[in-house]
Amino acid sequence: MSKIILPLTLLLAVGIGFSLKGYCQTTAHPMQRVSPKTTFMAFDFTAGGQQVADEYLSPIGYGGYHIGGNIIIETPLTQRQPIFLRLSSTFNYSHSLNPAKNSLLTGYMLQLNSESHYKFDLGKGFCLTTGAGIRSHLESRYMPSNVNNQYAGDLRFELTAASQLAYLVPIKKFPATVRFYANIGLIGMSHKLGYTQSYFEKIYHDGGLAHSFWFTYLGNTALSNALLTVDMPLWNICTLRLGYQISPDYLNLANRKFTALRQSVLLGFSFETLWFTGRSAILSSSHRSILFPNTIQ
């Protein structure tokens, strides 16, 4: 899993360096008239496979599938400065079996991210954004074959770093957008129970779940998300969105480990509000895309 985390960390570091350089540059004259920026919205359906190992429930790993979705919103914080807010939510249901196919592990996951990004124009149709934010992660798992502890759950709050590299295809009849986005948790708090603990005794005899939160950092935890997407305008009808998503997760607290690797393909639609559709979302002279100027001739 370290082979996946390291490239994502390097991307984030490069993005922060570019943004610190670009932050000092002026993007527009204070009195210059500018077209309003739009808000980008995306709705994705995701499906794929996963490998999960939770030592609280079982010493062996489980493999299976998961289905879910993403909702992403990018909205400008100011009309003149290249700063915007990125909000996203991810939710899924998972179904996994042990290698012998005789034990079931199901799960639900909800993740919310709120980030502030600074945009740096690289030229030639490329732009780089980087920022920081807050992530909340709620996940529950159920294993009916475990008679002692059938349920396990994670509740995490983290400060995150994020970066996004985007490219606008310079073709007027097909102004597609390619995006690669990645984030990673830095420090935070996470709920975990140990080997000999149960939720019943923790809630009713050991002072409640508030006493089971641990400090997390890059070392005892590593939760990351990466998305590669292509937004393809279909005439002036809609913008189709295709992509690939990978989410490695590692948590080592309370003398037990949890690891997960989820991969999925995604299919959805994206919009530039005020609900500009297809090519007009990029080419209209009445507004500016949140990432790209209207420079295609």
SERO-4910 file (N, C-alpha, C, O; in steps of 0.05 Angstrom, whole numbers):
BEGIN
 pado doro    nc1    nc2    nc3   cac1   cac2   cac3    cc1    cc2    cc3    oc1    oc2    oc3
  Met    A     17    -24      0      0      0      0     17     25      0      9     46     -9
  Ser    A     42     23     11     60     46     11     67     55    -17     73     79    -21
  Lys    A     67     37    -37     72     44    -65     50     62    -76     55     76    -95
  Ile    A     26     61    -64      4     78    -73      5    105    -59      1    125    -71
  Ile    A     10    104    -32     10    128    -16     32    147    -24     28    171    -25
  Leu    A     56    137    -30     79    154    -36     75    172    -60     80    196    -58
  Pro    A     65    161    -84     61    179   -106     40    201   -100     43    223   -109
  Leu    A     19    194    -86     -1    214    -79     10    236    -61      4    259    -65
  Thr    A     28    228    -42     40    248    -25     58    267    -41     59    291    -36
  Leu    A     73    256    -60     91    272    -77     74    292    -94     83    315    -97
  Leu    A     51    283   -104     34    301   -120     25    324   -103     25    347   -112
  Leu    A     16    318    -78      7    339    -60     30    359    -54     25    383    -53
  Ala    A     54    349    -50     76    366    -43     83    385    -67     88    409    -63
  Val    A     83    374    -91     88    391   -115     66    412   -118     71    435   -125
  Gly    A     41    404   -113     19    423   -116     21    446    -96     16    468   -103
  Ile    A     29    440    -71     32    461    -51     54    480    -60     51    505    -56
  Gly    A     76    470    -71     98    487    -79     90    506   -102     97    529   -101
  Phe    A     75    495   -122     66    512   -144     47    534   -133     48    557   -142
  Ser    A     29    527   -115      9    546   -105     22    568    -89     13    591    -90
  Leu    A     42    562    -73     56    583    -58     69    602    -77     70    626    -72
  Lys    A     80    592   -100     91    610   -120     70    627   -133     74    651   -137
  Gly    A     47    614   -140     26    629   -154     10    647   -137     -3    665   -147
  Tyr    A     11    644   -110     -6    660    -93      2    689    -94    -15    707    -89
  Cys    A     27    695   -100     37    722   -100     31    736   -127     36    760   -129
  Gln    A     21    722   -146     16    734   -172    -12    746   -173    -31    735   -162
  Thr    A    -15    769   -186    -41    782   -189    -56    769   -213    -45    766   -234
  Thr    A    -81    763   -208    -97    750   -229   -114    769   -246   -121    763   -268
  Ala    A   -120    792   -235   -136    811   -250   -133    838   -237   -128    841   -213
  His    A   -135    860   -254   -133    887   -243   -157    892   -226   -179    882   -232
  Pro    A   -154    907   -203   -177    910   -184   -201    922   -197   -224    916   -188
  Met    A   -198    939   -218   -221    952   -230   -230    939   -256   -249    948   -269
  Gln    A   -217    917   -263   -223    904   -289   -249    889   -286   -255    876   -266
  Arg    A   -266    891   -307   -292    877   -308   -287    848   -315   -273    842   -334
  Val    A   -298    830   -299   -294    801   -304   -321    788   -306   -341    797   -294
  Ser    A   -322    766   -322   -347    751   -324   -350    734   -299   -330    725   -287
  Pro    A   -375    728   -291   -379    712   -267   -370    684   -271   -372    672   -292
  Lys    A   -360    672   -249   -351    644   -249   -375    626   -243   -394    634   -230
  Thr    A   -374    602   -254   -396    583   -249   -388    565   -226   -366    565   -216
  Thr    A   -408    549   -217   -404    528   -197   -405    501   -212   -423    495   -227
  Phe    A   -384    485   -207   -382    459   -219   -395    438   -201   -390    438   -176
  Met    A   -412    421   -212   -425    400   -197   -422    373   -212   -425    373   -237
  Ala    A   -417    352   -197   -415    325   -210   -429    305   -193   -429    306   -168
  Phe    A   -443    286   -206   -457    265   -193   -448    239   -206   -452    234   -230
  Asp    A   -436    221   -190   -424    196   -201   -436    172   -188   -443    172   -164
  Phe    A   -439    151   -204   -446    124   -194   -420    108   -195   -407    108   -216
  Thr    A   -413     94   -173   -388     79   -172   -393     50   -167   -413     43   -153
  Ala    A   -376     32   -178   -378      4   -173   -350     -8   -177   -336      0   -196
  Gly    A   -343    -27   -160   -316    -39   -163   -311    -60   -142   -329    -70   -129
  Gly    A   -285    -67   -139   -277    -88   -120   -262    -77    -97   -254    -54    -97
  Gln    A   -259    -94    -76   -244    -85    -52   -232   -109    -38   -241   -132    -41
  Gln    A   -211   -103    -23   -198   -122     -5   -198   -109     23   -188    -86     26
  Val    A   -209   -123     43   -212   -112     70   -202   -132     90   -206   -156     88
  Ala    A   -188   -121    110   -178   -138    133   -182   -122    158   -170   -101    162
  Asp    A   -199   -132    176   -205   -119    202   -198   -139    224   -213   -158    228
  Glu    A   -176   -135    239   -168   -154    259   -187   -155    283   -186   -174    298
  Tyr    A   -204   -135    286   -223   -135    308   -244   -157    303   -255   -169    322
  Leu    A   -250   -162    277   -271   -182    270   -259   -209    261   -270   -230    267
  Ser    A   -236   -208    248   -225   -233    237   -195   -229    231   -187   -207    223
  Pro    A   -178   -249    235   -150   -247    229   -144   -249    199   -121   -245    191
  Ile    A   -163   -256    182   -158   -260    154   -172   -238    138   -190   -225    148
  Gly    A   -164   -235    113   -175   -215     96   -200   -224     81   -204   -248     77
  Tyr    A   -215   -206     72   -240   -211     57   -239   -195     31   -227   -174     29
  Gly    A   -251   -207     10   -252   -194    -16   -280   -194    -27   -296   -213    -22
  Gly    A   -287   -173    -42   -314   -172    -53   -318   -147    -70   -299   -138    -83
  Tyr    A   -342   -137    -70   -349   -114    -86   -361    -92    -69   -369    -96    -47
  His    A   -363    -69    -81   -377    -46    -68   -390    -29    -90   -380    -28   -112
  Ile    A   -412    -17    -83   -427      1   -101   -433     26    -85   -437     25    -60
  Gly    A   -435     49    -99   -440     74    -84   -441     97   -103   -449     95   -126
  Gly    A   -433    121    -93   -434    145   -109   -418    167    -97   -410    167    -74
  Asn    A   -413    188   -114   -399    212   -106   -416    236   -113   -430    236   -133
  Ile    A   -415    257    -97   -426    283   -103   -404    303    -99   -392    304    -77
  Ile    A   -397    319   -119   -375    338   -117   -385    366   -126   -399    369   -146
  Ile    A   -378    386   -110   -385    413   -116   -360    430   -113   -346    429    -93
  Glu    A   -354    446   -134   -332    466   -133   -345    493   -139   -355    498   -160
  Thr    A   -343    511   -119   -355    537   -122   -336    559   -114   -321    556    -95
  Pro    A   -335    581   -129   -315    602   -123   -321    616    -97   -343    621    -89
  Leu    A   -299    622    -82   -301    638    -58   -300    668    -65   -313    684    -50
  Thr    A   -286    676    -86   -286    703    -96   -288    702   -126   -282    682   -138
  Gln    A   -296    724   -138   -298    726   -167   -272    733   -181   -268    728   -204
  Arg    A   -253    746   -166   -228    755   -178   -204    738   -171   -188    733   -188
  Gln    A   -202    728   -147   -180    712   -139   -185    682   -145   -208    673   -143
  Pro    A   -164    667   -152   -168    639   -160   -170    621   -136   -154    602   -132
  Ile    A   -189    626   -119   -194    610    -95   -222    599    -96   -241    613   -102
  Phe    A   -225    573    -90   -252    561    -91   -255    540    -69   -235    531    -58
  Leu    A   -279    534    -63   -286    514    -43   -294    489    -57   -311    489    -75
  Arg    A   -283    466    -48   -289    440    -59   -303    423    -37   -291    417    -17
  Leu    A   -328    416    -43   -343    399    -24   -348    372    -38   -355    371    -61
  Ser    A   -345    350    -23   -351    324    -35   -361    305    -14   -355    307     10
  Ser    A   -378    287    -23   -388    265     -6   -386    239    -21   -391    238    -45
  Thr    A   -378    218     -7   -375    191    -19   -390    172     -1   -387    173     24
  Phe    A   -406    154    -13   -421    135      3   -421    109    -12   -422    108    -37
  Asn    A   -420     86      2   -421     60    -12   -430     38      7   -429     41     32
  Tyr    A   -438     17     -5   -445     -8      8   -426    -30     -2   -421    -31    -26
  Ser    A   -416    -46     16   -396    -67      8   -405    -94     17   -419    -98     37
  His    A   -397   -114      1   -404   -142      6   -379   -159      1   -370   -160    -22
  Ser    A   -368   -172     22   -343   -187     19   -345   -214     32   -361   -219     50
  Leu    A   -329   -233     22   -327   -260     32   -299   -267     39   -280   -256     27
  Asn    A   -295   -286     57   -269   -296     63   -259   -315     41   -275   -322     24
  Pro    A   -234   -323     42   -224   -341     20   -240   -367     17   -242   -377     -5
  Ala    A   -250   -378     39   -266   -403     38   -295   -398     28   -309   -418     24
  Lys    A   -303   -373     25   -330   -366     16   -352   -375     35   -374   -380     27
  Asn    A   -345   -377     61   -365   -386     81   -370   -366    103   -383   -372    123
  Ser    A   -359   -342    100   -363   -321    120   -367   -295    106   -351   -287     88
  Leu    A   -387   -280    114   -395   -255    100   -388   -231    117   -390   -231    142
  Leu    A   -379   -210    103   -373   -184    116   -386   -163     99   -379   -159     75
  Thr    A   -405   -148    111   -418   -126     97   -411   -100    110   -403   -100    134
  Gly    A   -413    -78     96   -406    -53    107   -419    -29     93   -429    -32     71
  Tyr    A   -421     -7    108   -431     18     97   -410     40    104   -398     40    125
  Met    A   -406     58     85   -387     80     89   -398    106     79   -410    108     58
  Leu    A   -393    127     95   -400    154     88   -376    172     94   -365    172    116
  Gln    A   -368    188     74   -345    205     77   -352    233     67   -364    236     45
  Leu    A   -346    254     83   -351    282     75   -325    297     76   -309    295     95
  Asn    A   -320    313     55   -295    328     52   -302    357     47   -320    363     30
  Ser    A   -289    375     60   -292    404     55   -264    416     53   -248    415     72
  Glu    A   -258    428     30   -230    437     24   -231    465     11   -250    472     -3
  Ser    A   -211    481     17   -207    506      4   -183    504    -14   -161    496     -5
  His    A   -186    510    -40   -165    507    -60   -156    533    -72   -172    552    -75
  Tyr    A   -130    534    -79   -119    557    -94   -112    546   -122    -99    525   -124
  Lys    A   -119    560   -143   -115    552   -170    -90    566   -182    -88    590   -179
  Phe    A    -73    551   -195    -50    561   -209    -51    553   -238    -51    529   -244
  Asp    A    -51    573   -256    -52    567   -285    -24    560   -295     -5    575   -291
  Leu    A    -21    536   -307      5    527   -317      8    533   -347     30    531   -357
  Gly    A    -13    541   -361    -11    547   -389    -15    521   -405    -15    499   -394
  Lys    A    -19    524   -431    -23    502   -450    -47    485   -442    -48    461   -448
  Gly    A    -67    498   -430    -91    483   -422    -90    469   -396   -110    456   -388
  Phe    A    -68    471   -381    -65    458   -355    -69    477   -332    -63    501   -335
  Cys    A    -80    467   -310    -81    483   -286    -78    463   -262    -85    440   -264
  Leu    A    -67    474   -241    -61    458   -217    -75    472   -193    -72    497   -190
  Thr    A    -89    457   -177   -100    469   -153    -90    453   -129    -85    429   -131
  Thr    A    -88    466   -106    -80    453    -82    -93    466    -58    -99    490    -60
  Gly    A    -96    451    -37   -110    463    -14   -110    444     10    -96    424     10
  Ala    A   -125    452     30   -127    437     55   -156    438     63   -171    455     55
  Gly    A   -163    418     80   -191    417     89   -195    399    113   -176    391    127
  Ile    A   -220    392    117   -228    374    139   -244    351    127   -260    355    109
  Arg    A   -239    327    138   -253    304    129   -266    290    153   -253    287    174
  Ser    A   -291    281    149   -304    263    169   -310    237    155   -319    237    132
  His    A   -304    215    168   -307    188    156   -321    170    176   -313    166    199
  Leu    A   -344    159    167   -360    141    184   -363    115    169   -372    115    146
  Glu    A   -356     93    182   -357     67    169   -366     46    189   -356     46    212
  Ser    A   -384     28    181   -393      6    198   -389    -20    183   -393    -21    158
  Arg    A   -383    -42    197   -379    -68    186   -394    -89    203   -395    -86    227
  Tyr    A   -405   -109    189   -421   -129    203   -413   -157    193   -412   -162    169
  Met    A   -406   -174    213   -398   -201    207   -415   -220    223   -408   -225    247
  Pro    A   -436   -232    213   -454   -249    228   -441   -274    239   -451   -285    259
  Ser    A   -419   -284    227   -407   -309    236   -390   -305    261   -382   -325    273
  Asn    A   -384   -280    268   -368   -275    292   -387   -272    316   -401   -252    319
  Val    A   -389   -293    333   -409   -294    354   -401   -275    377   -419   -267    392
  Asn    A   -376   -268    380   -367   -250    402   -371   -221    395   -383   -206    410
  Asn    A   -361   -212    372   -364   -185    363   -372   -185    334   -356   -190    316
  Gln    A   -397   -179    329   -408   -180    302   -405   -153    288   -406   -151    263
  Tyr    A   -402   -131    303   -401   -105    292   -374    -91    297   -362    -95    318
  Ala    A   -366    -75    278   -342    -58    282   -348    -32    267   -362    -31    247
  Gly    A   -337    -10    278   -343     16    266   -319     34    268   -303     32    287
  Asp    A   -317     53    250   -296     74    250   -309    101    248   -328    105    232
  Leu    A   -300    120    264   -309    147    263   -284    164    264   -270    165    285
  Arg    A   -278    179    243   -253    194    241   -258    223    233   -276    229    218
  Phe    A   -242    240    244   -241    269    237   -212    276    231   -195    272    248
  Glu    A   -207    286    207   -179    291    199   -176    318    185   -194    328    172
  Leu    A   -152    329    188   -143    351    171   -130    339    147   -114    320    150
  Thr    A   -136    349    123   -127    336     99   -112    356     81   -115    381     84
  Ala    A    -95    346     64    -83    361     42    -92    349     16    -97    325     14
  Ala    A    -96    366     -4   -108    357    -29    -95    373    -52    -86    395    -49
  Ser    A    -96    360    -76    -86    373   -100   -101    362   -124   -111    339   -124
  Gln    A   -103    378   -145   -117    370   -169   -102    382   -194    -97    405   -195
  Leu    A    -97    364   -213    -85    372   -238   -107    369   -260   -118    347   -263
  Ala    A   -112    390   -275   -133    389   -295   -123    398   -322   -105    415   -324
  Tyr    A   -135    388   -343   -127    395   -371   -152    398   -387   -170    381   -387
  Leu    A   -154    420   -402   -176    426   -420   -167    420   -449   -149    432   -459
  Val    A   -181    401   -462   -175    394   -490   -182    418   -508   -205    426   -508
  Pro    A   -162    429   -522   -167    454   -538   -181    449   -564   -171    458   -585
  Ile    A   -204    436   -564   -219    431   -588   -247    443   -584   -261    435   -565
  Lys    A   -255    461   -601   -279    476   -596   -304    458   -597   -323    462   -582
  Lys    A   -304    437   -614   -326    419   -616   -326    397   -595   -346    383   -592
  Phe    A   -304    395   -581   -302    374   -560   -284    384   -538   -262    373   -534
  Pro    A   -292    404   -522   -276    414   -501   -277    397   -475   -288    406   -455
  Ala    A   -267    373   -477   -267    355   -454   -247    364   -433   -228    378   -439
  Thr    A   -253    356   -408   -235    363   -386   -226    337   -372   -242    320   -366
  Val    A   -199    335   -369   -187    313   -355   -178    323   -328   -164    343   -326
  Arg    A   -185    308   -307   -177    316   -280   -165    293   -265   -174    270   -266
  Phe    A   -143    299   -250   -133    279   -231   -132    293   -204   -118    313   -200
  Tyr    A   -147    281   -185   -149    293   -158   -140    273   -137   -145    249   -140
  Ala    A   -127    282   -117   -118    264    -95   -118    280    -69   -112    303    -68
  Asn    A   -125    266    -47   -123    277    -20   -112    256     -1   -111    233     -8
  Ile    A   -103    265     22    -92    247     42    -96    260     70    -93    284     73
  Gly    A   -102    243     89   -105    253    117    -78    258    130    -60    242    126
  Leu    A    -77    279    146    -52    286    159    -52    280    189    -38    263    198
  Ile    A    -69    294    203    -73    289    232   -102    291    238   -118    303    224
  Gly    A   -110    278    261   -138    278    269   -143    261    293   -126    256    309
  Met    A   -168    253    295   -178    236    316   -194    213    304   -208    216    284
  Ser    A   -191    189    317   -205    166    307   -215    149    330   -201    146    350
  His    A   -239    137    326   -250    119    346   -242     90    339   -245     81    316
  Lys    A   -231     75    359   -224     47    356   -227     33    382   -222     44    403
  Leu    A   -236      7    381   -237    -10    405   -214    -31    403   -206    -38    381
  Gly    A   -205    -40    426   -183    -60    427   -194    -88    425   -218    -92    422
  Tyr    A   -176   -107    427   -183   -136    424   -204   -144    444   -224   -157    437
  Thr    A   -200   -138    469   -217   -148    491   -241   -130    497   -256   -136    516
  Gln    A   -245   -109    482   -266    -90    488   -291    -97    470   -288   -108    449
  Ser    A   -314    -89    481   -338    -91    465   -353    -64    467   -348    -49    486
  Tyr    A   -370    -59    448   -385    -34    448   -404    -33    472   -408    -11    483
  Phe    A   -415    -55    481   -433    -55    504   -419    -46    529   -428    -28    543
  Glu    A   -396    -58    535   -382    -50    560   -369    -23    557   -366     -9    578
  Lys    A   -362    -14    533   -351     13    530   -372     34    535   -366     55    547
  Ile    A   -396     29    526   -417     49    529   -428     50    557   -433     72    568
  Tyr    A   -432     26    569   -446     25    595   -428     23    619   -437     27    642
  His    A   -403     15    615   -386     10    639   -360     25    638   -348     29    659
  Asp    A   -350     34    615   -324     46    613   -325     76    605   -306     86    594
  Gly    A   -347     89    611   -348    118    607   -357    128    580   -355    151    575
  Gly    A   -366    110    563   -376    118    537   -355    118    515   -332    114    520
  Leu    A   -365    121    490   -347    119    467   -327    142    465   -307    140    451
  Ala    A   -332    164    479   -314    187    478   -286    179    489   -266    192    482
  His    A   -285    158    506   -259    150    517   -244    130    498   -223    120    506
  Ser    A   -255    125    475   -242    107    456   -231    121    431   -226    108    411
  Phe    A   -227    148    433   -216    163    411   -186    165    414   -175    168    436
  Trp    A   -172    162    392   -143    163    391   -133    185    373   -147    192    353
  Phe    A   -110    196    378    -97    215    361    -85    201    337    -71    181    340
  Thr    A    -90    211    313    -79    198    288    -61    217    274    -63    242    276
  Tyr    A    -42    205    259    -22    220    243    -13    201    221    -19    177    222
  Leu    A      3    212    203     14    195    181     35    177    194     58    185    199
  Gly    A     28    153    198     44    133    213     27    112    224     31     88    220
  Asn    A      6    120    239    -14    101    249    -39    101    232    -57     85    237
  Thr    A    -41    119    213    -64    119    195    -56    131    168    -37    148    167
  Ala    A    -69    123    147    -64    134    121    -89    129    104    -92    107     92
  Leu    A   -107    148    103   -131    147     87   -129    166     64   -125    190     68
  Ser    A   -132    156     40   -128    173     16   -149    166     -5   -159    144     -6
  Asn    A   -155    186    -22   -173    182    -44   -160    194    -69   -148    215    -68
  Ala    A   -162    180    -92   -152    190   -117   -172    184   -139   -183    163   -140
  Leu    A   -177    205   -156   -197    202   -177   -184    212   -203   -172    234   -204
  Leu    A   -187    197   -224   -180    205   -251   -206    205   -267   -219    185   -271
  Thr    A   -214    229   -277   -240    232   -290   -237    247   -316   -219    263   -320
  Val    A   -256    241   -334   -258    256   -360   -287    265   -362   -305    249   -362
  Asp    A   -290    292   -365   -317    304   -369   -319    310   -399   -305    327   -410
  Met    A   -337    295   -412   -340    297   -441   -367    309   -449   -388    297   -444
  Pro    A   -367    333   -460   -392    346   -468   -404    332   -493   -390    328   -513
  Leu    A   -429    325   -491   -444    313   -514   -461    335   -526   -483    340   -518
  Trp    A   -450    348   -547   -462    371   -560   -470    391   -539   -454    397   -521
  Asn    A   -494    403   -540   -503    421   -519   -525    408   -502   -542    421   -491
  Ile    A   -523    381   -500   -544    366   -485   -536    362   -456   -551    369   -438
  Cys    A   -512    350   -452   -504    343   -425   -474    339   -425   -461    338   -447
  Thr    A   -462    335   -402   -433    329   -400   -431    302   -386   -437    300   -362
  Leu    A   -422    282   -401   -418    255   -390   -391    254   -375   -372    266   -383
  Arg    A   -391    239   -353   -368    238   -336   -360    208   -332   -376    192   -322
  Leu    A   -335    201   -340   -324    175   -336   -299    176   -320   -285    197   -320
  Gly    A   -293    155   -305   -268    156   -289   -262    131   -274   -275    111   -276
  Tyr    A   -240    133   -259   -230    112   -243   -223    123   -215   -213    145   -213
  Gln    A   -229    108   -194   -225    117   -167   -211     95   -151   -218     72   -153
  Ile    A   -191    103   -134   -177     84   -117   -175     97    -89   -169    121    -87
  Ser    A   -181     81    -68   -181     91    -41   -167     72    -23   -179     53    -12
  Pro    A   -141     75    -18   -127     59      2   -132     70     30   -134     94     34
  Asp    A   -134     51     49   -139     59     77   -123     41     96   -122     17     92
  Tyr    A   -110     53    115    -94     39    135    -99     52    162    -97     76    165
  Leu    A   -104     35    182   -108     45    209    -97     25    229   -104      1    228
  Asn    A    -79     34    247    -66     16    266    -69     29    294    -51     45    302
  Leu    A    -90     23    308    -96     34    334   -106     13    353   -116     -8    344
  Ala    A   -102     17    379   -113     -2    399   -103    -30    395   -118    -49    399
  Asn    A    -78    -33    386    -66    -59    381    -81    -76    360    -81   -101    362
  Arg    A    -93    -64    341   -105    -78    320   -104    -62    294   -104    -37    295
  Lys    A   -104    -75    272   -101    -62    246   -126    -65    229   -141    -85    231
  Phe    A   -131    -45    214   -152    -45    193   -139    -36    167   -127    -14    167
  Thr    A   -142    -51    146   -132    -43    119   -154    -48     99   -170    -66    101
  Ala    A   -155    -30     80   -175    -33     58   -163    -21     33   -150      0     34
  Leu    A   -169    -33     10   -162    -22    -16   -186    -25    -34   -194    -47    -41
  Arg    A   -198     -2    -41   -222     -1    -57   -215     11    -84   -203     33    -85
  Gln    A   -224     -2   -105   -220      8   -132   -247      7   -146   -263    -11   -142
  Ser    A   -253     27   -163   -279     28   -176   -277     44   -201   -260     61   -205
  Val    A   -296     39   -219   -301     56   -243   -325     73   -236   -342     65   -220
  Leu    A   -326     96   -249   -349    114   -243   -361    124   -269   -347    127   -289
  Leu    A   -387    129   -268   -402    139   -290   -422    159   -279   -436    154   -260
  Gly    A   -423    183   -291   -441    203   -281   -444    226   -300   -438    224   -324
  Phe    A   -453    249   -289   -457    273   -304   -446    297   -288   -446    296   -264
  Ser    A   -436    317   -303   -427    341   -289   -441    365   -302   -451    364   -324
  Phe    A   -442    387   -286   -456    411   -294   -440    435   -286   -424    435   -267
  Glu    A   -444    457   -301   -433    483   -294   -458    501   -289   -470    510   -309
  Thr    A   -464    506   -265   -487    523   -259   -480    552   -265   -457    560   -260
  Leu    A   -498    567   -275   -527    563   -275   -535    543   -297   -548    551   -316
  Trp    A   -529    518   -293   -538    496   -309   -532    499   -339   -549    493   -356
  Phe    A   -508    509   -345   -499    508   -373   -493    479   -380   -483    464   -363
  Thr    A   -499    471   -404   -496    443   -411   -477    440   -435   -474    457   -451
  Gly    A   -465    416   -436   -449    409   -459   -427    429   -464   -413    438   -446
  Arg    A   -423    436   -490   -402    454   -498   -406    482   -488   -386    496   -483
  Ser    A   -431    490   -484   -436    517   -474   -426    522   -446   -422    544   -438
  Ala    A   -421    500   -431   -410    502   -404   -381    513   -405   -372    526   -386
  Ile    A   -367    507   -427   -339    516   -430   -337    541   -448   -320    558   -443
  Leu    A   -353    543   -469   -349    562   -489   -365    588   -486   -359    608   -500
  Ser    A   -385    589   -468   -402    612   -466   -385    637   -457   -368    635   -439
  Ser    A   -390    659   -470   -377    684   -463   -389    698   -439   -379    718   -430
  Ser    A   -412    688   -430   -426    701   -408   -416    693   -380   -425    704   -360
  His    A   -397    673   -380   -388    664   -354   -360    652   -357   -351    649   -380
  Arg    A   -347    646   -335   -321    632   -336   -323    606   -320   -335    605   -298
  Ser    A   -312    585   -331   -309    560   -316   -292    565   -292   -274    582   -293
  Ile    A   -296    550   -271   -282    554   -246   -252    547   -249   -236    558   -234
  Leu    A   -245    530   -268   -217    522   -272   -204    535   -296   -180    540   -296
  Phe    A   -220    540   -317   -207    549   -342   -220    574   -353   -245    578   -350
  Pro    A   -204    592   -365   -216    615   -379   -228    606   -405   -222    584   -415
  Asn    A   -245    623   -417   -257    616   -442   -239    625   -465   -243    646   -477
  Thr    A   -218    608   -470   -197    616   -489   -198    600   -515   -182    605   -533
  Ile    A   -215    580   -517   -216    564   -542   -229    580   -564   -251    590   -561
  Gln    A   -216    582   -586   -226    597   -609   -236    578   -631   -246    587   -652
***
